[in-house]
Amino acid sequence: MDNLIYTLFVCLVAPLVLMLLLLKKRSKLIVGYMIIGIFVSLFVSELNTILLTLFGGDILYVTTAITPVSEEIVKALPVLVYAVMFSDDREKLITIAFSAGIGFAMFENMVILVQNIENVSIGWALIRGFSTALMHGVCTSSIGYGMSFIRKRRKLFFSGTFALLAFASTYHGIFNMLVQSEYKYFGFVLPAVTYIPILIQLYNKTRVGKKAN
């Protein structure tokens, strides 16, 4: 199974890297962070296996209390590096953070697919694509959004970063808990309910910017 996972990784990343060489500026940044998200997902898949073993194979406990924290911390690191070293531009941070989250979710979905190939369906794919994947994007983009406020505020930087990670981990944990409970349909729609206001805000900002020009 490990060989298959690494094969999937190469098949997914290689074409994106080749495309990256042809892109410029903003597009290159978006695809680059999507590739970073895929790398992170590969690392986390190994880490989650170790964590599951350490906690006695208790999937419910690990997926609601442990992996949301580990995944959000690791996913956030590339975004934090960009915010600290390059820019605190809000739109850029939201975009690259969302790209990293979606890249992470794409590879995670592929791994789960090959591990459960006999039990998956179109319904499963729709849920993973429009709910779980969106959840990963929303969690990471919330950190990018928050970093645009606290990056230059030294007194708030460390406590603010901790708060952002705590928020993303809590949101992730609540989602995992809901989708594994009798209230799973609330879990399925939670990412969309969060995503739509973000989309509207970005759209309105773009429209106002065009009118100003």
TORVONU-806042 format. One line per field, with one value per atom (N, C-alpha, C): residue number from 1; residue in three letters; atom name; x, y, z. Coordinates in steps of 0.05 Angstrom, whole numbers, plus 5000, padded with zeros to 4 digits. Layout:
# residues N
pos c(NUM;...)
code c(ala;...)
site c(CA;...)
c1 c(X;...)
c2 c(Y;...)
c3 c(Z;...)
***
This chain:
# residues 213
pos c(1;1;1;2;2;2;3;3;3;4;4;4;5;5;5;6;6;6;7;7;7;8;8;8;9;9;9;10;10;10;11;11;11;12;12;12;13;13;13;14;14;14;15;15;15;16;16;16;17;17;17;18;18;18;19;19;19;20;20;20;21;21;21;22;22;22;23;23;23;24;24;24;25;25;25;26;26;26;27;27;27;28;28;28;29;29;29;30;30;30;31;31;31;32;32;32;33;33;33;34;34;34;35;35;35;36;36;36;37;37;37;38;38;38;39;39;39;40;40;40;41;41;41;42;42;42;43;43;43;44;44;44;45;45;45;46;46;46;47;47;47;48;48;48;49;49;49;50;50;50;51;51;51;52;52;52;53;53;53;54;54;54;55;55;55;56;56;56;57;57;57;58;58;58;59;59;59;60;60;60;61;61;61;62;62;62;63;63;63;64;64;64;65;65;65;66;66;66;67;67;67;68;68;68;69;69;69;70;70;70;71;71;71;72;72;72;73;73;73;74;74;74;75;75;75;76;76;76;77;77;77;78;78;78;79;79;79;80;80;80;81;81;81;82;82;82;83;83;83;84;84;84;85;85;85;86;86;86;87;87;87;88;88;88;89;89;89;90;90;90;91;91;91;92;92;92;93;93;93;94;94;94;95;95;95;96;96;96;97;97;97;98;98;98;99;99;99;100;100;100;101;101;101;102;102;102;103;103;103;104;104;104;105;105;105;106;106;106;107;107;107;108;108;108;109;109;109;110;110;110;111;111;111;112;112;112;113;113;113;114;114;114;115;115;115;116;116;116;117;117;117;118;118;118;119;119;119;120;120;120;121;121;121;122;122;122;123;123;123;124;124;124;125;125;125;126;126;126;127;127;127;128;128;128;129;129;129;130;130;130;131;131;131;132;132;132;133;133;133;134;134;134;135;135;135;136;136;136;137;137;137;138;138;138;139;139;139;140;140;140;141;141;141;142;142;142;143;143;143;144;144;144;145;145;145;146;146;146;147;147;147;148;148;148;149;149;149;150;150;150;151;151;151;152;152;152;153;153;153;154;154;154;155;155;155;156;156;156;157;157;157;158;158;158;159;159;159;160;160;160;161;161;161;162;162;162;163;163;163;164;164;164;165;165;165;166;166;166;167;167;167;168;168;168;169;169;169;170;170;170;171;171;171;172;172;172;173;173;173;174;174;174;175;175;175;176;176;176;177;177;177;178;178;178;179;179;179;180;180;180;181;181;181;182;182;182;183;183;183;184;184;184;185;185;185;186;186;186;187;187;187;188;188;188;189;189;189;190;190;190;191;191;191;192;192;192;193;193;193;194;194;194;195;195;195;196;196;196;197;197;197;198;198;198;199;199;199;200;200;200;201;201;201;202;202;202;203;203;203;204;204;204;205;205;205;206;206;206;207;207;207;208;208;208;209;209;209;210;210;210;211;211;211;212;212;212;213;213;213)
code c(met;met;met;asp;asp;asp;asn;asn;asn;leu;leu;leu;ile;ile;ile;tyr;tyr;tyr;thr;thr;thr;leu;leu;leu;phe;phe;phe;val;val;val;cys;cys;cys;leu;leu;leu;val;val;val;ala;ala;ala;pro;pro;pro;leu;leu;leu;val;val;val;leu;leu;leu;met;met;met;leu;leu;leu;leu;leu;leu;leu;leu;leu;leu;leu;leu;lys;lys;lys;lys;lys;lys;arg;arg;arg;ser;ser;ser;lys;lys;lys;leu;leu;leu;ile;ile;ile;val;val;val;gly;gly;gly;tyr;tyr;tyr;met;met;met;ile;ile;ile;ile;ile;ile;gly;gly;gly;ile;ile;ile;phe;phe;phe;val;val;val;ser;ser;ser;leu;leu;leu;phe;phe;phe;val;val;val;ser;ser;ser;glu;glu;glu;leu;leu;leu;asn;asn;asn;thr;thr;thr;ile;ile;ile;leu;leu;leu;leu;leu;leu;thr;thr;thr;leu;leu;leu;phe;phe;phe;gly;gly;gly;gly;gly;gly;asp;asp;asp;ile;ile;ile;leu;leu;leu;tyr;tyr;tyr;val;val;val;thr;thr;thr;thr;thr;thr;ala;ala;ala;ile;ile;ile;thr;thr;thr;pro;pro;pro;val;val;val;ser;ser;ser;glu;glu;glu;glu;glu;glu;ile;ile;ile;val;val;val;lys;lys;lys;ala;ala;ala;leu;leu;leu;pro;pro;pro;val;val;val;leu;leu;leu;val;val;val;tyr;tyr;tyr;ala;ala;ala;val;val;val;met;met;met;phe;phe;phe;ser;ser;ser;asp;asp;asp;asp;asp;asp;arg;arg;arg;glu;glu;glu;lys;lys;lys;leu;leu;leu;ile;ile;ile;thr;thr;thr;ile;ile;ile;ala;ala;ala;phe;phe;phe;ser;ser;ser;ala;ala;ala;gly;gly;gly;ile;ile;ile;gly;gly;gly;phe;phe;phe;ala;ala;ala;met;met;met;phe;phe;phe;glu;glu;glu;asn;asn;asn;met;met;met;val;val;val;ile;ile;ile;leu;leu;leu;val;val;val;gln;gln;gln;asn;asn;asn;ile;ile;ile;glu;glu;glu;asn;asn;asn;val;val;val;ser;ser;ser;ile;ile;ile;gly;gly;gly;trp;trp;trp;ala;ala;ala;leu;leu;leu;ile;ile;ile;arg;arg;arg;gly;gly;gly;phe;phe;phe;ser;ser;ser;thr;thr;thr;ala;ala;ala;leu;leu;leu;met;met;met;his;his;his;gly;gly;gly;val;val;val;cys;cys;cys;thr;thr;thr;ser;ser;ser;ser;ser;ser;ile;ile;ile;gly;gly;gly;tyr;tyr;tyr;gly;gly;gly;met;met;met;ser;ser;ser;phe;phe;phe;ile;ile;ile;arg;arg;arg;lys;lys;lys;arg;arg;arg;arg;arg;arg;lys;lys;lys;leu;leu;leu;phe;phe;phe;phe;phe;phe;ser;ser;ser;gly;gly;gly;thr;thr;thr;phe;phe;phe;ala;ala;ala;leu;leu;leu;leu;leu;leu;ala;ala;ala;phe;phe;phe;ala;ala;ala;ser;ser;ser;thr;thr;thr;tyr;tyr;tyr;his;his;his;gly;gly;gly;ile;ile;ile;phe;phe;phe;asn;asn;asn;met;met;met;leu;leu;leu;val;val;val;gln;gln;gln;ser;ser;ser;glu;glu;glu;tyr;tyr;tyr;lys;lys;lys;tyr;tyr;tyr;phe;phe;phe;gly;gly;gly;phe;phe;phe;val;val;val;leu;leu;leu;pro;pro;pro;ala;ala;ala;val;val;val;thr;thr;thr;tyr;tyr;tyr;ile;ile;ile;pro;pro;pro;ile;ile;ile;leu;leu;leu;ile;ile;ile;gln;gln;gln;leu;leu;leu;tyr;tyr;tyr;asn;asn;asn;lys;lys;lys;thr;thr;thr;arg;arg;arg;val;val;val;gly;gly;gly;lys;lys;lys;lys;lys;lys;ala;ala;ala;asn;asn;asn)
site c(N;CA;C;N;CA;C;N;CA;C;N;CA;C;N;CA;C;N;CA;C;N;CA;C;N;CA;C;N;CA;C;N;CA;C;N;CA;C;N;CA;C;N;CA;C;N;CA;C;N;CA;C;N;CA;C;N;CA;C;N;CA;C;N;CA;C;N;CA;C;N;CA;C;N;CA;C;N;CA;C;N;CA;C;N;CA;C;N;CA;C;N;CA;C;N;CA;C;N;CA;C;N;CA;C;N;CA;C;N;CA;C;N;CA;C;N;CA;C;N;CA;C;N;CA;C;N;CA;C;N;CA;C;N;CA;C;N;CA;C;N;CA;C;N;CA;C;N;CA;C;N;CA;C;N;CA;C;N;CA;C;N;CA;C;N;CA;C;N;CA;C;N;CA;C;N;CA;C;N;CA;C;N;CA;C;N;CA;C;N;CA;C;N;CA;C;N;CA;C;N;CA;C;N;CA;C;N;CA;C;N;CA;C;N;CA;C;N;CA;C;N;CA;C;N;CA;C;N;CA;C;N;CA;C;N;CA;C;N;CA;C;N;CA;C;N;CA;C;N;CA;C;N;CA;C;N;CA;C;N;CA;C;N;CA;C;N;CA;C;N;CA;C;N;CA;C;N;CA;C;N;CA;C;N;CA;C;N;CA;C;N;CA;C;N;CA;C;N;CA;C;N;CA;C;N;CA;C;N;CA;C;N;CA;C;N;CA;C;N;CA;C;N;CA;C;N;CA;C;N;CA;C;N;CA;C;N;CA;C;N;CA;C;N;CA;C;N;CA;C;N;CA;C;N;CA;C;N;CA;C;N;CA;C;N;CA;C;N;CA;C;N;CA;C;N;CA;C;N;CA;C;N;CA;C;N;CA;C;N;CA;C;N;CA;C;N;CA;C;N;CA;C;N;CA;C;N;CA;C;N;CA;C;N;CA;C;N;CA;C;N;CA;C;N;CA;C;N;CA;C;N;CA;C;N;CA;C;N;CA;C;N;CA;C;N;CA;C;N;CA;C;N;CA;C;N;CA;C;N;CA;C;N;CA;C;N;CA;C;N;CA;C;N;CA;C;N;CA;C;N;CA;C;N;CA;C;N;CA;C;N;CA;C;N;CA;C;N;CA;C;N;CA;C;N;CA;C;N;CA;C;N;CA;C;N;CA;C;N;CA;C;N;CA;C;N;CA;C;N;CA;C;N;CA;C;N;CA;C;N;CA;C;N;CA;C;N;CA;C;N;CA;C;N;CA;C;N;CA;C;N;CA;C;N;CA;C;N;CA;C;N;CA;C;N;CA;C;N;CA;C;N;CA;C;N;CA;C;N;CA;C;N;CA;C;N;CA;C;N;CA;C;N;CA;C;N;CA;C;N;CA;C;N;CA;C;N;CA;C;N;CA;C;N;CA;C;N;CA;C;N;CA;C;N;CA;C;N;CA;C;N;CA;C;N;CA;C;N;CA;C;N;CA;C;N;CA;C;N;CA;C;N;CA;C;N;CA;C;N;CA;C;N;CA;C;N;CA;C;N;CA;C;N;CA;C;N;CA;C;N;CA;C;N;CA;C;N;CA;C;N;CA;C;N;CA;C;N;CA;C;N;CA;C;N;CA;C;N;CA;C;N;CA;C;N;CA;C;N;CA;C;N;CA;C;N;CA;C;N;CA;C;N;CA;C)
c1 c(5017;5000;5017;5040;5057;5068;5076;5085;5064;5039;5017;5012;5015;5011;5032;5057;5079;5076;5065;5060;5039;5018;4997;5009;5027;5039;5055;5071;5087;5069;5048;5029;5015;5009;4995;5014;5037;5055;5071;5080;5096;5084;5058;5047;5044;5038;5035;5062;5084;5110;5117;5111;5116;5100;5075;5058;5068;5079;5089;5110;5126;5148;5138;5113;5102;5086;5080;5063;5079;5065;5079;5065;5080;5071;5049;5025;5003;4995;4993;4986;5007;5032;5054;5052;5045;5043;5020;4998;4974;4980;4991;4997;5020;5039;5061;5052;5033;5023;5004;4992;4976;4995;5018;5038;5049;5053;5062;5041;5016;4994;4995;5001;5003;5026;5049;5072;5065;5052;5043;5025;5006;4987;5002;5022;5038;5051;5063;5076;5056;5033;5012;5000;4999;4988;5005;5032;5050;5048;5046;5043;5018;4996;4970;4971;4985;4988;5002;5023;5037;5020;5005;4988;4965;4955;4933;4944;4968;4981;4986;4995;5001;4976;4953;4929;4911;4924;4910;4890;4892;4874;4846;4843;4816;4811;4799;4795;4779;4757;4739;4754;4769;4784;4806;4821;4843;4833;4812;4803;4788;4779;4765;4782;4803;4819;4848;4859;4888;4895;4885;4893;4883;4861;4855;4877;4888;4910;4935;4944;4968;4966;4943;4940;4940;4926;4924;4950;4966;4992;5010;5012;5030;5020;4994;4984;4990;4989;4993;5022;5041;5069;5077;5071;5079;5066;5042;5028;5041;5048;5062;5089;5103;5129;5126;5106;5101;5094;5076;5067;5090;5108;5130;5152;5158;5182;5176;5151;5146;5125;5101;5079;5057;5043;5019;4995;4997;4974;4952;4928;4906;4897;4893;4883;4903;4928;4948;4949;4948;4949;4925;4901;4877;4879;4889;4891;4911;4935;4955;4947;4935;4926;4905;4886;4864;4876;4895;4908;4922;4936;4950;4930;4908;4887;4875;4869;4857;4877;4902;4923;4925;4924;4924;4900;4876;4852;4852;4862;4863;4879;4902;4918;4906;4895;4882;4859;4843;4821;4831;4853;4864;4873;4886;4896;4872;4852;4828;4814;4814;4801;4814;4841;4854;4854;4851;4850;4822;4802;4774;4761;4775;4766;4739;4735;4711;4686;4690;4668;4660;4674;4669;4647;4635;4614;4615;4597;4595;4587;4569;4560;4584;4601;4625;4643;4646;4663;4653;4626;4614;4618;4615;4619;4648;4666;4695;4703;4692;4700;4689;4663;4650;4647;4653;4650;4677;4689;4714;4737;4739;4760;4757;4732;4726;4733;4728;4734;4764;4781;4810;4818;4805;4811;4803;4780;4770;4787;4795;4812;4838;4852;4877;4875;4854;4850;4843;4831;4825;4851;4871;4897;4910;4908;4919;4906;4880;4864;4873;4875;4883;4912;4929;4957;4960;4942;4943;4939;4926;4922;4944;4956;4974;5004;5010;5037;5056;5047;5064;5059;5042;5037;5051;5075;5092;5078;5063;5050;5029;5018;4997;5006;5031;5039;5037;5050;5051;5024;5011;4985;4964;4967;4948;4951;4976;4981;4971;4975;4964;4933;4921;4892;4881;4895;4887;4889;4911;4915;4893;4887;4867;4839;4833;4808;4806;4826;4826;4824;4838;4838;4810;4798;4772;4750;4751;4733;4735;4760;4765;4755;4760;4750;4720;4707;4677;4667;4679;4670;4673;4696;4701;4681;4675;4657;4628;4620;4593;4589;4609;4605;4606;4615;4616;4593;4575;4552;4526;4504;4478;4471;4487;4482;4501;4509;4529;4521;4495;4487;4493;4493;4501;4531;4546;4575;4580;4565;4569;4565;4546;4540;4556;4569;4584;4605;4622;4642;4630;4608;4596;4584;4572;4561;4583;4607;4630;4642;4643;4657;4643;4616;4601;4605;4604;4609;4637;4657;4685;4685;4672;4671;4657;4635;4620;4638;4652;4669;4691;4704;4725;4714;4690;4678;4671;4660;4652;4677;4699;4723;4734;4733;4743;4726;4700;4682;4686;4690;4695;4721;4742;4767;4766;4750;4747;4732;4712;4697;4716;4733;4752;4771;4778;4797;4783)
c2 c(4976;5000;5025;5025;5048;5055;5034;5038;5051;5042;5053;5083;5090;5118;5135;5126;5142;5143;5122;5123;5144;5145;5165;5193;5196;5222;5232;5214;5221;5228;5212;5216;5243;5252;5277;5301;5298;5321;5327;5306;5310;5328;5324;5342;5370;5373;5400;5415;5401;5413;5422;5405;5413;5437;5438;5461;5486;5482;5505;5520;5506;5519;5538;5534;5551;5575;5575;5595;5619;5641;5666;5677;5689;5705;5691;5703;5695;5665;5658;5630;5611;5618;5601;5598;5619;5618;5600;5602;5585;5556;5549;5521;5511;5528;5521;5513;5529;5522;5498;5493;5468;5444;5446;5425;5421;5444;5442;5428;5434;5420;5390;5382;5353;5341;5354;5345;5342;5362;5361;5338;5333;5311;5284;5281;5256;5252;5274;5272;5266;5279;5275;5247;5235;5208;5189;5193;5176;5183;5208;5217;5206;5207;5198;5168;5153;5124;5119;5135;5132;5140;5162;5171;5151;5139;5120;5095;5088;5065;5073;5097;5106;5107;5113;5115;5090;5068;5042;5037;5051;5047;5058;5076;5088;5110;5103;5121;5145;5141;5164;5184;5175;5194;5208;5193;5205;5225;5219;5237;5261;5261;5284;5300;5288;5303;5306;5288;5288;5298;5285;5292;5320;5331;5358;5378;5373;5390;5387;5362;5356;5365;5360;5368;5398;5412;5441;5455;5445;5456;5453;5428;5423;5438;5439;5453;5483;5494;5522;5532;5514;5522;5537;5526;5540;5568;5571;5596;5616;5607;5624;5633;5615;5623;5645;5642;5662;5689;5688;5713;5727;5712;5724;5734;5719;5724;5741;5740;5753;5774;5768;5788;5782;5804;5801;5810;5811;5818;5798;5808;5791;5773;5784;5768;5746;5752;5732;5710;5717;5698;5679;5690;5674;5655;5665;5648;5625;5631;5610;5590;5600;5582;5564;5574;5557;5537;5545;5527;5504;5511;5490;5471;5481;5464;5446;5456;5440;5419;5427;5407;5384;5391;5372;5353;5364;5348;5330;5340;5324;5298;5300;5276;5259;5271;5255;5239;5251;5237;5214;5218;5196;5173;5179;5158;5142;5156;5142;5126;5137;5122;5095;5095;5070;5051;5062;5044;5032;5044;5034;5032;5023;5023;5008;4987;4971;4983;5004;5015;5043;5054;5082;5084;5107;5112;5141;5147;5175;5193;5183;5199;5205;5185;5189;5210;5208;5228;5256;5259;5286;5297;5281;5290;5297;5280;5285;5310;5314;5336;5363;5363;5389;5394;5375;5380;5377;5353;5349;5366;5366;5382;5411;5420;5449;5455;5437;5441;5447;5431;5435;5462;5470;5496;5519;5517;5537;5540;5517;5518;5532;5525;5537;5566;5573;5601;5619;5608;5624;5633;5615;5622;5644;5641;5661;5688;5688;5712;5726;5710;5721;5731;5718;5727;5754;5762;5788;5810;5804;5824;5825;5802;5800;5799;5796;5792;5815;5840;5863;5872;5858;5866;5847;5855;5837;5828;5845;5837;5816;5815;5796;5772;5773;5752;5724;5719;5692;5683;5700;5693;5691;5709;5709;5684;5676;5652;5627;5626;5604;5603;5627;5628;5619;5626;5618;5588;5576;5547;5533;5544;5533;5534;5556;5559;5538;5536;5517;5488;5482;5454;5448;5468;5464;5460;5477;5475;5447;5439;5413;5390;5392;5372;5370;5393;5394;5381;5387;5375;5345;5335;5306;5293;5306;5295;5293;5314;5315;5294;5291;5272;5243;5238;5211;5206;5225;5223;5221;5221;5221;5248;5268;5294;5299;5278;5280;5300;5304;5322;5351;5357;5384;5388;5366;5367;5371;5358;5360;5388;5403;5430;5452;5445;5465;5479;5466;5480;5499;5491;5509;5534;5530;5553;5573;5563;5580;5592;5577;5585;5607;5605;5624;5653;5659;5687;5697;5679;5686;5693;5676;5681;5707;5713;5738;5762;5760;5782;5788;5767;5770;5781;5771;5781;5810;5819;5847;5864;5854;5870;5874;5853;5855;5874;5873;5890;5919;5925;5952;5963;5945;5952;5960;5945;5950;5977;5982;6008;6032;6028;6049;6056;6035;6040;6051)
c3 c(5000;5000;5000;5015;5015;4987;4972;4945;4928;4931;4916;4923;4948;4957;4944;4945;4933;4902;4890;4862;4855;4871;4867;4871;4890;4895;4871;4859;4836;4812;4808;4786;4788;4812;4817;4815;4827;4830;4804;4790;4766;4745;4738;4718;4728;4754;4765;4765;4771;4770;4742;4722;4694;4686;4695;4690;4704;4728;4744;4729;4713;4698;4677;4668;4647;4658;4683;4695;4704;4709;4718;4742;4760;4783;4798;4798;4815;4810;4785;4778;4788;4786;4796;4826;4840;4869;4877;4864;4870;4866;4843;4837;4855;4860;4878;4906;4916;4943;4943;4920;4917;4919;4906;4907;4935;4949;4977;4994;4989;5003;4999;4975;4969;4984;4984;5000;5029;5040;5068;5073;5055;5058;5058;5042;5042;5069;5080;5106;5128;5127;5147;5146;5122;5120;5136;5135;5151;5181;5187;5215;5228;5213;5224;5230;5213;5218;5244;5250;5275;5299;5296;5317;5323;5302;5306;5322;5316;5330;5359;5364;5391;5409;5397;5412;5410;5404;5405;5384;5361;5339;5343;5363;5368;5347;5325;5303;5310;5325;5332;5349;5369;5386;5371;5355;5340;5320;5305;5284;5295;5320;5331;5350;5361;5381;5374;5358;5353;5325;5304;5277;5268;5278;5271;5280;5303;5313;5296;5292;5277;5248;5236;5208;5204;5221;5218;5224;5242;5248;5224;5213;5191;5166;5161;5137;5139;5164;5167;5164;5168;5168;5142;5118;5094;5092;5101;5100;5120;5143;5163;5153;5139;5128;5107;5090;5069;5082;5102;5115;5129;5142;5157;5138;5118;5101;5076;5066;5040;5041;5050;5048;5067;5076;5092;5077;5050;5033;5038;5045;5054;5031;5008;4985;4978;4978;4971;4992;5018;5039;5038;5034;5032;5009;4986;4962;4965;4974;4977;4999;5020;5041;5032;5017;5006;4986;4970;4951;4966;4987;5003;5015;5025;5037;5016;4992;4971;4961;4958;4950;4970;4996;5018;5014;5010;5009;4984;4962;4937;4942;4954;4958;4979;5000;5021;5010;4992;4979;4963;4949;4932;4949;4972;4990;5001;5010;5022;5000;4975;4953;4949;4947;4940;4964;4988;5012;5016;5004;5007;4980;4960;4932;4929;4944;4941;4954;4971;4986;4978;4959;4952;4930;4928;4908;4899;4880;4871;4894;4911;4934;4953;4957;4973;4961;4934;4920;4922;4920;4922;4950;4971;4998;5003;4995;4998;4983;4959;4942;4950;4957;4963;4993;5009;5038;5053;5052;5066;5055;5028;5015;5021;5020;5025;5054;5073;5101;5104;5090;5092;5081;5059;5047;5066;5078;5096;5120;5132;5156;5151;5129;5123;5115;5099;5091;5114;5135;5159;5172;5172;5183;5166;5139;5122;5126;5129;5134;5160;5181;5207;5207;5192;5192;5179;5161;5149;5169;5192;5213;5233;5240;5262;5255;5229;5221;5230;5229;5237;5265;5280;5307;5326;5335;5351;5376;5390;5415;5410;5386;5381;5365;5355;5335;5346;5369;5379;5390;5406;5417;5394;5375;5352;5335;5330;5315;5329;5355;5371;5369;5371;5369;5342;5321;5294;5291;5301;5299;5316;5339;5356;5343;5330;5316;5294;5277;5254;5264;5285;5296;5308;5322;5333;5312;5291;5269;5255;5251;5238;5256;5282;5300;5301;5301;5302;5276;5254;5228;5229;5238;5239;5258;5280;5300;5289;5275;5264;5242;5224;5202;5211;5235;5246;5266;5267;5286;5271;5286;5274;5261;5266;5255;5231;5217;5196;5174;5169;5147;5155;5180;5189;5184;5188;5182;5153;5136;5107;5097;5108;5098;5112;5135;5150;5134;5118;5103;5082;5069;5050;5063;5086;5101;5108;5114;5120;5095;5074;5050;5034;5033;5017;5026;5052;5060;5053;5054;5046;5017;5001;4972;4965;4979;4974;4981;5003;5012;4991;4982;4962;4936;4928;4903;4905;4928;4932;4932;4944;4945;4917;4901;4873;4857;4861;4846;4853;4879;4888;4877;4876;4865;4836;4820;4792;4787;4804;4802;4808;4828;4836;4813;4797;4775;4751)
***
